Amino acid sequence: MFIKMFAIKRLTGCASSSSIYQIQKSLPSIHFKFTHSNADAPTFDMENPFEKEKRQCILCKYNITPDYKNIKLLSQFQSPYTGRIYGRHITGLCEHKHQHVEAEIVKAQSAGLMTTYIKEPCFLKDPKLFDPENPVRPHRF
């Protein structure tokens, strides 16, 4: 509409509003149709590159069932200094396996196979399944 008015005023000089209206009626109306093409649009069929990899607990990953007779495995989840069982945020275990490990440690301790306050010296040099100094989630100590 603005373009038409500008073109009409330019052609007629400074014409009156009635003459502009007559000229405007005689000119064909111009309609612009905007079509949106998807040819240049990016395709979003790829996976999210910023999505973090889902963490899986080490016992579930290798399909290991904790047993009270496997002292070498159970001692990995016990602190060598205090004998306390490490929490899930340190070990990275899922809730189900962590409860299972706790129950098996208590069972091994009550059977006399495992010490309660300190870790057995023969298990101190075992390779670590996790790093207690670098937990999955930060802790207060």
C-alpha positions as CSV (number, residue, x, y, z in Angstrom):
1,M,0.0,0.0,0.0
2,F,2.8,2.4,0.9
3,I,4.7,1.6,-2.3
4,K,1.6,2.3,-4.4
5,M,1.0,5.7,-2.7
6,F,4.7,6.6,-3.2
7,A,4.6,5.6,-6.9
8,I,1.3,7.5,-7.5
9,K,2.6,10.7,-5.9
10,R,5.8,10.5,-7.9
11,L,3.9,10.1,-11.2
12,T,1.3,12.9,-10.6
13,G,3.5,15.3,-8.7
14,C,1.4,16.5,-5.7
15,A,-2.0,15.2,-6.6
16,S,-5.2,15.5,-4.6
17,S,-6.6,12.6,-2.6
18,S,-9.5,12.0,-5.0
19,S,-7.3,11.8,-8.1
20,I,-5.0,9.5,-6.2
21,Y,-7.9,7.3,-5.3
22,Q,-8.9,7.1,-9.0
23,I,-5.4,6.3,-10.2
24,Q,-5.1,3.7,-7.4
25,K,-8.2,1.9,-8.6
26,S,-6.9,1.8,-12.2
27,L,-3.6,0.2,-11.2
28,P,-3.5,-3.5,-10.8
29,S,-3.0,-4.6,-7.2
30,I,0.2,-6.3,-6.4
31,H,0.2,-9.2,-4.0
32,F,3.3,-10.9,-2.8
33,K,3.2,-14.5,-1.8
34,F,6.0,-15.6,0.5
35,T,6.7,-19.3,0.3
36,H,9.0,-20.9,2.8
37,S,11.4,-23.5,1.3
38,N,12.8,-26.2,3.5
39,A,15.7,-26.9,1.1
40,D,18.1,-24.8,3.1
41,A,16.8,-25.7,6.5
42,P,19.1,-28.0,8.6
43,T,17.9,-31.5,9.3
44,F,17.8,-32.6,12.9
45,D,18.1,-36.3,12.5
46,M,21.3,-36.6,14.5
47,E,21.7,-37.3,18.2
48,N,22.2,-34.5,20.7
49,P,26.0,-33.9,20.8
50,F,25.8,-32.3,24.2
51,E,23.9,-35.1,25.9
52,K,26.0,-36.8,28.6
53,E,26.6,-40.5,28.4
54,K,24.4,-42.4,30.7
55,R,26.5,-43.8,33.6
56,Q,26.1,-47.4,34.4
57,C,27.2,-49.0,37.6
58,I,30.3,-51.3,37.3
59,L,28.5,-54.3,38.7
60,C,25.6,-54.0,36.3
61,K,27.9,-53.3,33.4
62,Y,29.7,-56.6,33.8
63,N,26.7,-58.5,35.3
64,I,28.4,-59.2,38.6
65,T,26.3,-60.5,41.6
66,P,28.0,-59.7,44.9
67,D,28.5,-62.7,47.2
68,Y,29.5,-62.7,50.8
69,K,32.3,-65.3,50.0
70,N,34.0,-62.9,47.5
71,I,35.9,-60.9,50.1
72,K,38.3,-59.4,47.5
73,L,35.4,-57.7,45.6
74,L,33.5,-56.6,48.8
75,S,36.7,-55.1,50.3
76,Q,36.8,-52.7,47.3
77,F,33.7,-50.9,48.7
78,Q,35.1,-50.6,52.3
79,S,37.4,-47.7,53.4
80,P,40.9,-49.0,54.3
81,Y,41.2,-46.5,57.2
82,T,37.9,-46.7,59.0
83,G,36.2,-49.8,57.6
84,R,33.1,-47.9,56.6
85,I,31.3,-48.7,53.4
86,Y,31.7,-46.1,50.8
87,G,28.4,-44.3,49.7
88,R,26.8,-44.6,46.3
89,H,28.0,-41.1,45.3
90,I,31.6,-42.3,45.7
91,T,31.4,-45.8,44.3
92,G,29.0,-45.0,41.4
93,L,26.9,-48.1,42.1
94,C,23.1,-48.1,41.4
95,E,20.8,-48.2,44.4
96,H,19.9,-51.9,44.0
97,K,23.5,-53.1,43.8
98,H,24.7,-50.8,46.6
99,Q,22.1,-52.3,49.0
100,H,23.1,-55.8,47.8
101,V,26.8,-55.0,48.5
102,E,26.0,-53.6,51.9
103,A,24.0,-56.7,52.9
104,E,26.8,-59.0,51.6
105,I,29.5,-57.1,53.6
106,V,27.4,-57.4,56.8
107,K,26.9,-61.1,56.1
108,A,30.7,-61.6,55.5
109,Q,31.5,-59.6,58.7
110,S,29.1,-61.7,60.8
111,A,30.5,-64.9,59.3
112,G,34.0,-63.8,60.3
113,L,35.4,-63.6,56.7
114,M,35.9,-59.9,56.7
115,T,37.1,-57.4,59.4
116,T,34.8,-54.6,60.6
117,Y,37.1,-51.7,61.5
118,I,40.1,-51.9,59.1
119,K,40.7,-53.4,55.7
120,E,42.7,-56.6,55.4
121,P,46.4,-55.7,54.6
122,C,46.5,-58.3,51.8
123,F,43.7,-56.3,49.9
124,L,45.3,-52.8,50.3
125,K,47.3,-53.0,47.0
126,D,44.3,-54.2,44.9
127,P,43.5,-52.2,41.8
128,K,40.7,-49.6,42.5
129,L,37.3,-49.9,40.9
130,F,36.7,-46.2,41.6
131,D,38.6,-43.2,43.0
132,P,37.4,-42.2,46.5
133,E,39.2,-38.9,46.1
134,N,37.2,-38.1,42.9
135,P,33.6,-39.0,43.7
136,V,30.8,-38.9,41.1
137,R,29.0,-36.3,43.2
138,P,30.9,-34.0,45.6
139,H,30.7,-34.7,49.3
140,R,31.4,-32.7,52.5
141,F,34.6,-34.5,53.5
